[in-house]
């Protein structure tokens, strides 16, 4: 059944969302490996030449007409398999042309200015494919997924920005706002393609897309991309947020990928971002949520967090709330996410020892005495740390630090502040 091209889909709501379209964003990158094995040179060269000939033929034969959007699909024209194929081939053509010009003129961004704008435009237009998940297989069959992942590590970015800063007065302002954000434009597209509601509309198309993304090491590329983004710039902060949304969508659709994602650098990046000395924002909240998802019912990720000194990171972040309540509902949600993450980690016996050595018992005891909003969650953490034979050392230590003096009064009556916080007496008990 044919569908008419709709407006761009709205992304997941984000705190302090501006009226500006955040899709024109920065293009972070890493250089590709130039060294190849001698045995594979001929094969790689043959494939490269074959693709080059095909794309050059497309460039010569494809006379684009001006129409709705960026010239690929006219207003009112139905979106079907043929139009999607045309869109993907146009994307491949523009990506190849941009790559050629970048290699030819690495120190002169003005030479590939137009191709950069054209590439960004077609990526924006490809958002319409998210309305037809049953056609996702075309993205894989025509190699568009691998091409999109390749743009996450767009070549010559460092040179590009260096030259922009030196000759910014000679470069059109709108070019700086578009071509420098190709990688983030790709992130926006992937975020919309992997929207969980869209994925459930076509299980078959979703499986094909997720398989191709995982095969292309999408999580590792996304983490490398986030490492290069400056969250002081709103467009790049939005890029980080949408990257986390991609990971959440894939984890919800296929929970089994959490271990692989954590091992591809995501766990380390999340811990680094959570402990970064930055003002609380939507990205820190989202990081705490993703961390809790990774640790849920997964001993592999729990062990990895322990090996990365994640227990200490969680305790340091939670220590802020021993004498102060969260300032906002969002900050309270982050606090609860961190407590949930800590409880999950303590399901692993090795992490209980790390919790003991990190003076986690003392911190939880202080939280109980201070009677702040963290008190209920501190009780849950103590429960997880001392339950079972593996918790005997923590039990002995808790007695040594006079923890029973704090616990016994709580058996008498539910504290008034807990009642205000919505905790029933039964839940408290």
N, C-alpha and C positions, 0 to 999 in steps of 0.2 A: 504494500500500500504506500503511495507516494505521500511525502510530507512537504509542506511549503517551508522555506527557510525562515526560521523564527528570529526573534531578537536574541542577543547574547544572553546566556544563562547567568543567573546571579550566583556569586560565590558564597561560601559559608560566611555568615555575618562576622565582622571583626570589630573589636573595640575601636571607637573613634574613627569610623569609616568615613572618608571624605567623599565629596561628590565627584572627584576626579577619577578617571578610569585608571586603575593601577596596572594595566597590562603592558604599558610600554615601559620596560624596566631594564636593569643592567645586565650585561652579558658577561658573567664571570667565566673563567676557563682555565684549563691546563693544556699544555702542549701535548700533542700525541707522540707516542713513541716512534722514533724514526728508525731505530734499528730493527732489522728483520733477519730471520734465519736465511742463509743462502739457499737452502733447499726450496724455500717457498717463494723466492723472488719472482720466478717466471710466472707462477700461478697467480700471484697477487697482481703483477703487472698486467697480465692478460685480462683479469677481472676489471682492473681499473680502466684499461683502454676500452673494454667493451661497454662499461657504464658510461664512459666519457662520450663514446660515439652515439649512444642512445640519447643522452641528455643534450648533446649538441644538435642532434636531429630534431629533438623536441623544441630547442631554442629557435631553430631555423623555421620550423613549420608552424609553431603555435603563435598565431596572431590574435592576441587577446583583445576583446571588445570591452569598451567602457560600459559598465552596468552597475547593478546594485553592489554595495560593499566595495570590493577592491577589483572588480572586473571579471571575476570568475563565474559568479552566478548572478543573473539579473533578478530584479525584484519580481516576485511572483513565480519565478521559475521553480519547478518541483525539485526537491532533493532526492535523487535516486542513486543507484549504484554507478551509473555512468558519470553523473556530475561529481560524485565523490572521487572517482578515479581521476577525473580531469583535475580536480583540486589537489590531489596528492601528487600527481605528476608535475603540476605547476610548482608545488612546494619543492620537489626534488630538483627541478630545473633551477629555481632561484637559489636554493642552498648550494648547489654545485657552482653556479656562476659566482656567488659571493665568495666561496672558498677559493676559486681560481684567482679572483682579483685580490684577495687578501694575501695569497702566496706571492703574487706578482708584484704587489705594491705594499709590502708589510709596514713601511715607514711613512706611507702617504694615505691617510684615511679618506681624504677627499676623493681619491680614485675609486673607492668602493662604496661611497656614500649612498648613491642611488640603489645599488644592489642590496645594501643593508636595510634600507627603507622598504624595498619590495619584499624582502624576506620576512621582515616583521609583519607586514600587511597580510601576507598569505597565512602566517601562523595565526593571526587574529581571526581570519576568516574560517580557519579549520575548526573553530569552536562549535560550528554548526553540526559537525559530525557527532558531537556528544548527544544530539537529539535522536540519533539513529544507531544505538548500540549494536543492532543486528548486523551493521556494516563494519564493525570494528575489525573483522577479519581482513578487510582490504588494507588497513594500516599495516598489518603484519605481512601480508602477501606482497605488497608493493614496497616493503622495506622502510616504510615511513617511521616506524617505531625506532629502529636503529638510528635513522637520520636525526630524529628529534633528540635521542639520548646523546648523539654526537655533538649537538649544539649546546648541551649543558657544559661542555668543555671546549667552547669555541676557541679556535687558535688565535694567537696574536693579541689577546685582550690587553695584556700589560702594555704592549707597544702602543696599542690604540689609545688607551687612556692617557699615556704619557704624552702622545702627540696632541691629543685634545686639549690637555692642560696648557701646552705650549702655544697652541694656535687657536684657542677657543674663539677669539674674535673673528677668525676667518671661517668658522664652521657655523652653518645655520643653527639657530637655537632649537628648532623642532627636530633636527637630526640628533642632537645630543640627547633629547628626550626619548628617541625611538631606537636608534641603532645600538645604543649602549646597553639595551635591556633585552636582547634576544633570548638569553638564557632564562631570564625571569618570565618572558612571554611563553617560553616552552613549559615552564613550571605551571603557569596559569592554565595552559591548555591541558596538561596532564591531570591537573587537579579537577578540571571539569569532566574530562573523560572518565576519571576513576570515581566520580561522585557515587556514593554507595547506592542511592536510589536508582541511578542510571544503570549501574552494574546489575542490579536485580531485575531490570526490565528484560535483559537478554543474558541469561546465564552462560550460554554458549559463546556469545561474543565477548563477554567479560573474561571467561576462562582463557580465551585465545590472547586477549590483550595482556592480562596479568602474567601469563606464561612468558610472553615476549619481553615484557618489562623486567621480569626477574632474570631471564636469560641474559639480558643486557646489563646486569648488575646495577639496576636503577637506584637502589638505596645507596650504594657506595658513591655513585655519581652525584646524587642529590646532597649527600653529606659534604662531599668535596666542594660543591657549589655553595652551600651555606657557609662553609669556612671562609669564603672570599667575600661574602656580603657584609656591608656596613649597615647595621641596624639603626644607626643614627639618621640614615636616609629613609624616608617613609616608604618609598617604592621598594627598597631592598628589604625593609622590615616586613612588608607585605609578602615579599617573595619567600622569606623564611616561614611565615605563617602558612602560606599555601603549600609549601614543601611538606610541612608537618601534616597538613590535611591529606596530602597524597598518601603518606605513610599510614595515617589512621584509616583511610578508606581501604587500602590494600589489606591491612591487618584485620579489619572487621570482615572483609570478604573472604580472606584466607588466613585464619589465625596461626596456622603452622609456619608462616614466614617470619614470625617474631624473632625466633632464634637466629635465623640467617641475617635478618636486618640488624639485630644488635651486634652481631659479629663483624658486620661490614662498616663499623665505625659509628653507628648511630648511638649506641649506649655511651660511648666516650664523649661524643659531642653533646648529648643531652646533659650529662653530669657537668661538663664544662660550662654549658650555657646556664644551668640552674645556679651554679655557684659564682657566676660572673657578677662583678660589682656594678650592676646596672639597676636603674629604677624599675620597680615592678611594672610589668606591662602584659598585654595579651599573649605575647610569645612565651614569656616565662610560665604563665598559667598553662599554655598548651603543651609546653615541654614536660611539665609535671604530669599532665594527663597521659601523654604518650609513654612516659616512663612507667606509670602504673599499669598501662595496657601491656607493655612488654613483659612485666614481671608476673602478670596474672597466670597462675597455674603452669609455670615454666621454670623448672629447676636449673636449666641451662643458663637462662638470662640472670637468674638470681645468683648463680655462682660467678658469672662474669662481672656483675656489679660488685660483688664482694672483692674480687681480684683487682678491680679498678679503684679500690678504696671508696666505693660508693656509700658504704655505711657511714663513714665519717662525713661525707658530703651531706647526706640526709640529716644527720644529727646537727651539723653546723647550721643548716638552713632552718631547722625546726627550733633551734635554741633562741631565735629571735622572738618566738611566741611564748616563752616561759613567763615573761613579765608584761608582755603587751599583746592585746587582742588584734586580730587582723583589722586593717583600716576599712576595707570594703568587702562586699560579698564575694567578689572575684578573688581577693587575696585569701579569704577564708576557704574558698574552694581549692586553691593551690595548697594551702596548709593541709587540708584533708587528703589531697592526692599524695602528698609527701608522706603523711602518716600511713596511708594505705600501702604505699611502696615499701615503707619500712616493715610493716607487718608481713607483707609478702616475702620479703627477704629473710625474715626470721623463721620462715617455714623450713629453711635450710639450716641444718645443724652447724655447719662451718661458720655461717654468718652470726650465730648466737655468740660464738667466741669473740668475733670481731666487735659485736655490740658491747660485750662485757669489757673488752680492752679499751674501747672508745668512750667509756664512762656513760654509756647510754642509760644505765639504771639510775645514775645520779641525776641525769637530766630529767627523766620521767618523774622521779620523786619530787624534784623541785617544781615541776609543772603541777603536780597534785597539790602541793602546798600553796602555790601562788593563786590557785582558784580562778584561773583564766579560762578562755574558751578551749584551750588545748587540753584541759583536764580529762575529758571523756576519752579522747584519742590516746592520751598517755596511758590510761588504764588498759586500752586494747593492746597497746604495744607491750606493756608489762605481761599481759596474759600470754601473748605469742612468744615472748622471750623466756618464760619460765615453765611452760607446759611440757609435760613428758619427761622421760629420763634425761634427754639432751639438755634440759633446762635446769638441771640440779645446781650447776655452778652459779648460775644467775640467781637462783633461789637463796643460796648461801650468802652471796654478796648483798642481796637485797636486805637480808636480815642484819648483816654487818653495818649497813649504812642507815640503820634504824628506819627502814621502810615500813615496818609494821606499825610504827607510831603514826604514820601518815594514813595507812590503809584502814586501820580499825575504826576510826571515826566515820569513815564512809559507809560502814555497815549499819550505822545507827539510823541514818535518814538521808534521803536524796537531797543533796545541796540545793538551795534555792536558785542559785545561778544556773544549775543544770536544768531546773524546771523551766526557767526562762528560755534556755537554749533549745527547748523542745524535746529533751530526753526524758522518757517516762521512767517511773521508779523501777518498773520491771526490767527495762533495758539497762538501767544503771546497775541493778543487782547482777 
